[in-house]
Amino acid sequence: MSPISQNARRRLRPFERAPRPLVGYAVDYAAGYETGWHQHPRAQLLHAIEGVLRVETEAAQFVLPPGTGLWMPARTLHVTRMPAGLRMRALFLRADAARAGPGSVMVVAVSPLLRELILAACEEPVAWDERGPASHIAALALREIGRAATGLLQVGALQVPACRDRRLRRVAEALLADPADRRTLGAHAAAAGASERTLARLFRRETGMTFQQWRRQVRLTEGLARLAQGETPPRAAAAVGYASSPAFGAAYRAAFGTTPGRTRRARLVV
């Protein structure tokens, strides 16, 4: 695991030590940038105003399309990746304010109001005037965070459980690099250094899924990311290994409760 850079750590420090209960943090990342593994002493709400947010924790990998955010309690070890670039706007919350949010890492729906509050908080200094309008922004943001819940997209379908066993990680890394990889688990076994039976058992034990279920999750979350970046449903389907657009559409609707076309259109109006 590569750690976060010293420059990034210095840039973050004022927000991690801010004297206010809630502060906004704005940063734009170039394509291909990766933060490195790190954690913060304060809780965060991460939200992308442009691009697709990809965050990996020790437990799972998350893909965040427009209209969603990722809540992370303090001291959550994670890495954020931006293969296509990203404009991120986030909130850092002091321990007392963080009680407004969930107690664990969670995908939340970011309402239009919460989005505007995040943007407004990012315009304020870290030591904003407690008698000024920023206090109202913070209070309303905390209320909206407390009310935030998943929208049309199912949370479970937005994350891929992590694989820790080194043999399993070889299989996982191959599929994450190429979701269209059609090899069977048996075909992966030799490269992984384990039998097919062992890998099948490890998949169930570490992810709670079969190999086929885990691969489908990878394909669908990557398909979602591509749609959110503007790809057409047929192109997204082919890129993640579906033989036809209708087959991809059926699996997508079952997982997310919406169609690939609607996801793509949502990206265009955010």
C-alpha contacts under 8 A as a table, 3 or more apart, distances in Angstrom:
res1	aa1	res2	aa2	distance
1	M	36	G	7.29
1	M	37	W	6.33
2	S	36	G	5.15
2	S	37	W	5.94
3	P	35	T	7.86
3	P	36	G	4.67
3	P	37	W	4.73
3	P	38	H	6.06
4	I	8	A	6.66
4	I	9	R	6.86
4	I	35	T	5.64
4	I	36	G	4.38
4	I	37	W	5.71
4	I	38	H	5.70
5	S	8	A	5.27
5	S	9	R	6.26
5	S	35	T	7.57
5	S	36	G	7.28
6	Q	9	R	4.92
6	Q	10	R	6.20
7	N	10	R	5.21
7	N	11	R	6.26
8	A	11	R	5.02
8	A	12	L	6.19
9	R	12	L	5.20
9	R	13	R	6.13
10	R	13	R	5.29
10	R	14	P	7.88
11	R	14	P	7.08
12	L	15	F	5.54
12	L	16	E	6.31
13	R	16	E	5.03
13	R	17	R	6.20
14	P	17	R	5.21
14	P	18	A	5.74
14	P	126	V	7.21
15	F	18	A	5.10
15	F	23	V	6.74
15	F	24	G	7.89
15	F	25	Y	7.21
15	F	92	F	6.67
15	F	126	V	6.46
16	E	40	H	6.95
16	E	41	P	6.47
16	E	42	R	6.19
16	E	92	F	6.88
18	A	21	P	7.80
18	A	23	V	7.23
18	A	126	V	5.63
18	A	127	A	6.53
19	P	126	V	7.41
19	P	127	A	6.20
20	R	23	V	6.77
20	R	94	R	7.29
20	R	126	V	7.11
20	R	127	A	6.31
20	R	128	W	7.38
21	P	93	L	5.68
21	P	94	R	4.83
21	P	95	A	7.81
21	P	96	D	7.14
21	P	97	A	5.55
21	P	138	A	7.74
22	L	91	L	6.60
22	L	92	F	5.69
22	L	93	L	4.61
22	L	94	R	6.32
22	L	97	A	6.98
22	L	138	A	6.13
23	V	91	L	5.61
23	V	92	F	5.42
23	V	93	L	6.79
23	V	121	A	6.12
23	V	122	C	7.03
23	V	124	E	7.61
23	V	125	P	7.74
23	V	126	V	5.80
23	V	138	A	7.96
24	G	89	R	7.18
24	G	90	A	5.74
24	G	91	L	4.58
24	G	92	F	6.44
24	G	118	I	6.53
24	G	119	L	7.57
24	G	120	A	7.92
24	G	121	A	4.66
24	G	122	C	3.96
24	G	123	E	7.34
24	G	124	E	7.17
24	G	126	V	7.60
25	Y	89	R	5.80
25	Y	90	A	5.04
25	Y	91	L	5.94
25	Y	92	F	7.32
25	Y	121	A	7.93
25	Y	122	C	5.41
26	A	87	R	7.86
26	A	88	M	6.04
26	A	89	R	4.61
26	A	90	A	6.40
26	A	122	C	5.98
27	V	87	R	6.23
27	V	88	M	5.47
27	V	89	R	6.52
28	D	85	G	7.80
28	D	86	L	5.86
28	D	87	R	4.33
28	D	88	M	5.97
29	Y	33	Y	6.38
29	Y	82	M	6.98
29	Y	85	G	5.46
29	Y	86	L	5.13
29	Y	87	R	6.24
29	Y	88	M	7.80
30	A	33	Y	5.78
30	A	82	M	7.30
30	A	84	A	7.51
30	A	85	G	4.65
30	A	86	L	6.74
31	A	82	M	5.79
31	A	83	P	5.18
31	A	84	A	4.44
31	A	85	G	3.69
31	A	86	L	7.27
32	G	81	R	7.35
32	G	82	M	5.44
32	G	83	P	4.27
32	G	84	A	6.29
32	G	85	G	6.58
33	Y	81	R	6.25
33	Y	82	M	5.36
33	Y	83	P	6.69
33	Y	85	G	7.27
34	E	79	V	7.25
34	E	80	T	5.92
34	E	81	R	4.56
34	E	82	M	6.20
35	T	38	H	7.92
35	T	79	V	5.87
35	T	80	T	5.52
35	T	81	R	6.62
36	G	79	V	5.38
36	G	80	T	7.21
37	W	77	L	6.60
37	W	78	H	5.33
37	W	79	V	4.58
37	W	80	T	7.96
38	H	77	L	5.44
38	H	78	H	5.64
38	H	79	V	6.46
39	Q	74	A	7.46
39	Q	75	R	5.07
39	Q	76	T	5.44
39	Q	77	L	4.68
39	Q	78	H	6.34
40	H	43	A	7.13
40	H	74	A	5.81
40	H	75	R	5.21
40	H	76	T	7.04
40	H	77	L	7.99
41	P	74	A	5.19
41	P	75	R	5.50
42	R	73	P	7.05
42	R	74	A	4.39
42	R	75	R	7.00
42	R	92	F	6.15
42	R	93	L	5.74
42	R	94	R	5.78
42	R	95	A	6.61
42	R	98	A	7.98
43	A	71	W	7.60
43	A	72	M	5.63
43	A	73	P	4.32
43	A	74	A	4.11
43	A	75	R	7.58
43	A	92	F	5.83
43	A	93	L	5.25
43	A	94	R	7.00
43	A	95	A	7.35
43	A	98	A	6.11
44	Q	70	L	7.96
44	Q	71	W	5.91
44	Q	72	M	5.22
44	Q	73	P	6.50
44	Q	74	A	7.22
44	Q	90	A	6.76
44	Q	91	L	5.46
44	Q	92	F	4.75
44	Q	93	L	6.18
45	L	69	G	6.51
45	L	70	L	5.62
45	L	71	W	4.58
45	L	72	M	6.37
45	L	90	A	5.47
45	L	91	L	5.17
45	L	92	F	6.88
46	L	69	G	5.34
46	L	70	L	5.11
46	L	71	W	6.52
46	L	88	M	7.11
46	L	89	R	6.47
46	L	90	A	4.56
46	L	91	L	6.76
47	H	53	L	7.41
47	H	68	T	6.75
47	H	69	G	4.58
47	H	70	L	6.75
47	H	88	M	5.79
47	H	89	R	5.43
47	H	90	A	5.80
47	H	110	V	7.91
48	A	51	G	6.26
48	A	52	V	6.60
48	A	53	L	6.04
48	A	66	P	7.03
48	A	69	G	7.38
48	A	86	L	6.80
48	A	87	R	5.68
48	A	88	M	4.38
48	A	89	R	6.03
49	I	66	P	7.31
49	I	86	L	7.97
49	I	87	R	5.72
49	I	88	M	6.05
49	I	89	R	6.82
49	I	270	V	7.81
50	E	66	P	7.79
50	E	86	L	5.83
50	E	87	R	5.08
50	E	88	M	7.27
51	G	65	P	8.00
51	G	66	P	7.89
51	G	84	A	7.17
51	G	85	G	6.41
51	G	86	L	4.74
51	G	87	R	6.50
51	G	228	A	7.60
51	G	229	Q	6.42
52	V	63	V	7.01
52	V	64	L	5.90
52	V	65	P	5.59
52	V	66	P	7.22
52	V	82	M	7.63
52	V	84	A	7.96
52	V	86	L	6.66
52	V	225	A	6.25
52	V	228	A	6.85
52	V	229	Q	6.95
53	L	62	F	7.97
53	L	63	V	5.98
53	L	64	L	5.03
53	L	65	P	6.98
53	L	80	T	7.48
53	L	81	R	7.37
53	L	82	M	6.97
53	L	86	L	7.07
53	L	88	M	7.97
54	R	61	Q	7.30
54	R	62	F	5.65
54	R	63	V	4.80
54	R	64	L	6.34
54	R	80	T	5.77
54	R	81	R	5.48
54	R	82	M	6.78
55	V	61	Q	5.84
55	V	62	F	5.18
55	V	63	V	6.77
55	V	78	H	6.77
55	V	79	V	5.75
55	V	80	T	4.50
55	V	81	R	6.41
56	E	59	A	7.79
56	E	60	A	5.87
56	E	61	Q	4.19
56	E	62	F	6.09
56	E	78	H	5.49
56	E	79	V	5.37
56	E	80	T	6.48
57	T	60	A	5.40
57	T	61	Q	6.24
57	T	76	T	7.37
57	T	77	L	5.94
57	T	78	H	4.38
57	T	79	V	6.70
58	E	77	L	6.77
58	E	78	H	6.90
58	E	162	A	6.77
59	A	161	P	6.07
59	A	162	A	5.21
60	A	159	Q	6.23
60	A	160	V	5.38
60	A	161	P	4.20
60	A	162	A	4.46
61	Q	159	Q	5.36
61	Q	160	V	5.07
61	Q	161	P	6.38
61	Q	162	A	6.54
62	F	158	L	5.85
62	F	159	Q	4.38
62	F	160	V	6.56
63	V	158	L	5.63
63	V	159	Q	6.35
63	V	221	T	6.37
63	V	222	E	7.76
63	V	225	A	6.73
64	L	68	T	5.99
64	L	69	G	6.41
64	L	70	L	7.39
64	L	107	V	7.75
64	L	158	L	6.99
64	L	225	A	7.69
65	P	68	T	6.04
65	P	224	L	7.30
65	P	225	A	6.57
65	P	228	A	5.98
65	P	267	R	7.97
66	P	228	A	6.98
66	P	266	A	7.28
66	P	267	R	6.11
66	P	270	V	6.77
67	G	109	A	6.01
67	G	110	V	5.19
67	G	111	S	6.83
67	G	270	V	7.69
68	T	107	V	6.79
68	T	108	V	5.63
68	T	109	A	4.42
68	T	110	V	4.88
68	T	150	T	7.94
69	G	107	V	5.80
69	G	108	V	5.34
69	G	109	A	6.26
69	G	110	V	6.03
70	L	105	V	7.14
70	L	106	M	5.83
70	L	107	V	4.68
70	L	108	V	6.11
71	W	101	G	7.49
71	W	102	P	7.42
71	W	104	S	7.72
71	W	105	V	5.50
71	W	106	M	5.20
71	W	107	V	6.23
71	W	108	V	6.90
72	M	76	T	6.39
72	M	104	S	6.66
72	M	105	V	4.71
72	M	106	M	6.88
73	P	76	T	6.01
73	P	98	A	7.64
73	P	102	P	7.76
73	P	103	G	6.55
73	P	104	S	6.08
73	P	105	V	6.41
82	M	85	G	4.93
82	M	86	L	5.98
89	R	118	I	6.85
89	R	119	L	6.92
89	R	122	C	7.19
90	A	118	I	6.83
90	A	122	C	7.80
91	L	118	I	6.80
91	L	121	A	7.76
91	L	122	C	7.98
93	L	96	D	7.91
93	L	97	A	5.70
93	L	98	A	5.35
94	R	97	A	5.32
94	R	98	A	5.96
95	A	98	A	5.07
95	A	99	R	6.86
96	D	99	R	5.83
97	A	100	A	5.98
97	A	142	L	7.19
98	A	101	G	5.61
99	R	102	P	7.37
99	R	103	G	7.88
100	A	142	L	6.04
100	A	143	R	7.26
100	A	145	I	6.45
100	A	146	G	4.98
101	G	145	I	5.97
101	G	146	G	5.46
102	P	105	V	7.41
102	P	106	M	7.20
102	P	146	G	7.94
106	M	155	V	7.88
107	V	150	T	6.80
107	V	155	V	6.13
107	V	158	L	7.90
108	V	148	A	5.86
108	V	149	A	5.19
108	V	150	T	4.96
108	V	151	G	7.71
109	A	148	A	5.89
109	A	149	A	5.51
109	A	150	T	4.80
109	A	151	G	5.52
110	V	113	L	7.91
110	V	114	L	5.78
110	V	115	R	6.03
110	V	148	A	6.95
111	S	114	L	5.12
111	S	115	R	6.10
111	S	148	A	7.80
112	P	115	R	5.08
112	P	116	E	6.31
113	L	116	E	5.23
113	L	117	L	6.25
113	L	144	E	7.97
114	L	117	L	4.96
114	L	118	I	6.14
114	L	141	A	6.22
114	L	144	E	6.13
114	L	145	I	7.58
115	R	118	I	5.16
115	R	119	L	6.33
116	E	119	L	5.03
116	E	120	A	6.07
117	L	120	A	4.96
117	L	121	A	6.05
117	L	137	I	6.17
117	L	138	A	7.87
117	L	140	L	7.71
117	L	141	A	5.96
118	I	121	A	5.13
118	I	122	C	6.31
118	I	141	A	7.38
119	L	122	C	5.17
119	L	123	E	6.73
120	A	123	E	5.26
120	A	124	E	7.01
120	A	137	I	7.29
121	A	124	E	5.38
121	A	134	A	7.10
121	A	137	I	6.81
121	A	138	A	7.30
122	C	125	P	7.74
124	E	128	W	6.08
124	E	134	A	7.03
125	P	128	W	5.18
128	W	132	G	7.77
128	W	134	A	6.51
129	D	132	G	5.15
129	D	133	P	7.87
129	D	134	A	6.82
129	D	135	S	7.46
130	E	134	A	7.00
130	E	135	S	5.56
131	R	134	A	7.98
131	R	135	S	6.74
132	G	135	S	6.09
132	G	136	H	7.81
133	P	136	H	5.35
133	P	137	I	6.52
134	A	137	I	4.88
134	A	138	A	6.14
135	S	138	A	5.16
135	S	139	A	6.19
136	H	139	A	5.07
136	H	140	L	6.07
137	I	140	L	5.32
137	I	141	A	6.00
138	A	141	A	5.05
138	A	142	L	6.17
139	A	142	L	5.26
139	A	143	R	6.40
140	L	143	R	5.04
140	L	144	E	6.22
141	A	144	E	5.06
141	A	145	I	6.10
142	L	145	I	5.06
142	L	146	G	6.21
143	R	146	G	5.13
143	R	147	R	6.41
144	E	147	R	5.02
144	E	148	A	5.96
145	I	148	A	5.03
150	T	153	L	6.71
150	T	154	Q	6.91
150	T	155	V	6.67
151	G	154	Q	7.44
152	L	256	F	7.12
152	L	257	G	6.35
152	L	258	T	7.24
153	L	157	A	7.61
153	L	158	L	7.82
153	L	256	F	4.76
153	L	257	G	6.18
153	L	258	T	7.42
154	Q	157	A	5.53
154	Q	158	L	6.88
154	Q	255	A	7.04
154	Q	256	F	5.46
154	Q	257	G	7.34
155	V	158	L	5.25
155	V	159	Q	7.09
156	G	159	Q	5.78
157	A	160	V	7.61
157	A	217	Q	6.67
157	A	220	L	7.75
157	A	221	T	6.97
157	A	255	A	5.92
157	A	256	F	6.57
158	L	221	T	5.97
159	Q	217	Q	7.72
159	Q	221	T	7.19
160	V	214	W	7.25
160	V	217	Q	6.29
160	V	218	V	6.36
160	V	221	T	7.89
161	P	206	E	7.96
161	P	207	T	5.40
161	P	214	W	7.92
162	A	206	E	7.66
162	A	207	T	6.83
163	C	168	L	6.04
163	C	169	R	5.50
163	C	172	A	6.92
163	C	203	F	7.80
163	C	206	E	6.34
163	C	207	T	6.95
164	R	168	L	6.95
164	R	169	R	6.27
164	R	206	E	7.43
165	D	168	L	5.22
165	D	169	R	6.07
165	D	202	L	7.81
166	R	169	R	4.98
166	R	170	R	6.49
167	R	170	R	5.42
167	R	171	V	7.02
167	R	192	A	4.93
167	R	193	G	6.31
167	R	194	A	6.71
167	R	199	L	7.70
168	L	171	V	5.30
168	L	172	A	6.17
168	L	192	A	6.90
168	L	199	L	6.57
168	L	202	L	7.09
168	L	203	F	7.34
169	R	172	A	4.77
169	R	173	E	5.80
170	R	173	E	5.30
170	R	174	A	6.32
170	R	191	A	7.57
170	R	192	A	5.60
171	V	174	A	5.28
171	V	175	L	6.41
171	V	188	H	6.37
171	V	192	A	6.35
172	A	175	L	5.24
172	A	176	L	6.04
173	E	176	L	5.06
173	E	177	A	6.01
174	A	177	A	5.23
174	A	178	D	6.20
174	A	181	D	7.96
175	L	178	D	4.93
175	L	179	P	4.89
175	L	180	A	7.55
175	L	181	D	6.29
175	L	215	R	7.24
175	L	218	V	7.64
176	L	179	P	5.64
176	L	218	V	6.83
178	D	181	D	5.59
178	D	240	V	7.50
179	P	215	R	7.51
179	P	218	V	6.61
179	P	219	R	5.44
179	P	222	E	7.56
179	P	239	A	7.45
179	P	240	V	4.88
179	P	241	G	6.31
180	A	219	R	7.46
180	A	238	A	7.59
180	A	239	A	6.17
180	A	240	V	4.46
180	A	241	G	3.61
180	A	242	Y	7.40
181	D	241	G	6.77
182	R	241	G	7.19
183	R	186	G	7.91
183	R	187	A	5.73
183	R	188	H	6.78
184	T	187	A	5.12
184	T	188	H	6.55
185	L	188	H	5.08
185	L	189	A	6.27
185	L	196	E	6.15
185	L	199	L	7.59
185	L	200	A	7.72
185	L	211	F	7.05
186	G	189	A	5.09
186	G	190	A	7.75
186	G	195	S	7.49
186	G	196	E	4.96
187	A	190	A	6.78
188	H	191	A	5.65
188	H	192	A	6.17
188	H	196	E	7.95
189	A	192	A	5.04
189	A	193	G	6.12
189	A	194	A	5.41
189	A	195	S	5.47
189	A	196	E	5.47
189	A	199	L	7.28
190	A	193	G	5.25
190	A	194	A	6.49
190	A	195	S	7.33
194	A	198	T	6.22
194	A	199	L	6.54
195	S	198	T	5.18
195	S	199	L	6.33
196	E	199	L	5.17
196	E	200	A	6.12
197	R	200	A	5.13
197	R	201	R	6.23
198	T	201	R	5.15
198	T	202	L	6.15
199	L	202	L	4.98
199	L	203	F	6.11
200	A	203	F	5.22
200	A	204	R	6.50
200	A	210	T	6.73
200	A	211	F	6.47
201	R	204	R	5.34
201	R	205	R	6.18
202	L	205	R	5.01
202	L	206	E	5.89
203	F	206	E	5.47
203	F	207	T	5.60
203	F	208	G	6.87
203	F	209	M	6.15
203	F	210	T	5.89
203	F	211	F	6.05
204	R	207	T	5.61
204	R	208	G	4.59
204	R	209	M	4.92
204	R	210	T	5.55
204	R	211	F	7.82
205	R	208	G	5.80
205	R	209	M	7.96
207	T	214	W	7.72
209	M	212	Q	7.90
209	M	213	Q	5.71
209	M	214	W	5.86
210	T	213	Q	5.13
210	T	214	W	6.17
211	F	214	W	5.17
211	F	215	R	6.10
212	Q	215	R	5.18
212	Q	216	R	6.14
213	Q	216	R	5.10
213	Q	217	Q	6.26
214	W	217	Q	5.06
214	W	218	V	6.36
215	R	218	V	5.04
215	R	219	R	6.21
216	R	219	R	5.05
216	R	220	L	6.11
217	Q	220	L	5.23
217	Q	221	T	6.12
218	V	221	T	5.41
218	V	222	E	6.08
219	R	222	E	5.24
219	R	223	G	5.94
219	R	240	V	5.21
219	R	241	G	7.22
220	L	223	G	4.86
220	L	224	L	6.07
220	L	240	V	7.61
220	L	251	A	7.83
220	L	252	Y	6.52
220	L	255	A	7.86
221	T	224	L	4.98
221	T	225	A	6.27
222	E	225	A	5.01
222	E	226	R	6.28
222	E	240	V	6.88
223	G	226	R	5.14
223	G	227	L	6.22
223	G	236	A	5.44
223	G	237	A	6.64
223	G	239	A	7.71
223	G	240	V	6.21
224	L	227	L	5.14
224	L	228	A	6.09
224	L	260	P	7.51
224	L	263	T	7.45
225	A	228	A	5.09
225	A	229	Q	6.28
226	R	229	Q	5.06
226	R	230	G	6.54
226	R	231	E	5.55
226	R	236	A	5.95
227	L	230	G	5.11
227	L	231	E	4.87
227	L	232	T	6.42
227	L	233	P	6.73
227	L	236	A	6.54
227	L	260	P	6.87
227	L	261	G	7.97
227	L	263	T	6.39
227	L	264	R	4.91
227	L	267	R	7.87
228	A	231	E	7.35
228	A	263	T	6.37
228	A	264	R	5.38
228	A	266	A	7.70
228	A	267	R	5.26
229	Q	264	R	7.60
229	Q	267	R	7.06
230	G	264	R	5.87
230	G	267	R	6.95
230	G	268	L	7.39
231	E	235	R	6.35
231	E	236	A	6.10
231	E	264	R	7.31
232	T	235	R	5.38
232	T	236	A	6.15
232	T	261	G	7.66
232	T	264	R	7.33
233	P	236	A	5.06
233	P	237	A	5.95
233	P	245	S	6.65
233	P	249	G	7.95
233	P	260	P	5.84
233	P	261	G	6.45
233	P	264	R	7.98
234	P	237	A	5.09
234	P	238	A	6.27
234	P	244	S	7.45
234	P	245	S	5.10
235	R	238	A	5.25
235	R	239	A	6.14
236	A	239	A	5.11
236	A	240	V	6.39
237	A	240	V	5.53
237	A	241	G	6.41
237	A	242	Y	5.20
237	A	243	A	7.53
237	A	244	S	6.83
237	A	245	S	5.69
237	A	248	F	5.69
238	A	241	G	5.31
238	A	242	Y	5.47
238	A	243	A	6.67
238	A	244	S	7.23
238	A	245	S	7.67
239	A	242	Y	7.68
242	Y	245	S	7.08
242	Y	247	A	6.70
242	Y	248	F	5.83
243	A	247	A	7.13
243	A	248	F	7.96
244	S	247	A	5.38
244	S	248	F	6.45
245	S	248	F	5.07
245	S	249	G	6.04
246	P	249	G	4.90
246	P	250	A	6.16
247	A	250	A	5.27
247	A	251	A	6.35
248	F	251	A	5.26
248	F	252	Y	5.93
249	G	252	Y	4.99
249	G	253	R	6.07
249	G	259	T	6.35
249	G	260	P	6.25
250	A	253	R	5.27
250	A	254	A	6.28
251	A	254	A	5.15
251	A	255	A	6.25
252	Y	255	A	5.17
252	Y	256	F	5.89
252	Y	257	G	7.48
252	Y	258	T	7.24
252	Y	259	T	6.50
252	Y	260	P	6.76
253	R	256	F	5.34
253	R	257	G	4.77
253	R	258	T	4.97
253	R	259	T	5.37
253	R	260	P	7.70
254	A	257	G	5.83
254	A	258	T	7.99
256	F	259	T	7.80
258	T	262	R	6.74
258	T	263	T	7.38
259	T	262	R	5.33
259	T	263	T	6.51
260	P	263	T	5.18
260	P	264	R	6.33
261	G	264	R	5.17
261	G	265	R	6.21
262	R	265	R	5.03
262	R	266	A	6.04
263	T	266	A	5.13
263	T	267	R	6.52
264	R	267	R	5.26
264	R	268	L	6.67
265	R	268	L	5.08
265	R	269	V	6.63
266	A	269	V	5.41
266	A	270	V	6.25
267	R	270	V	5.46
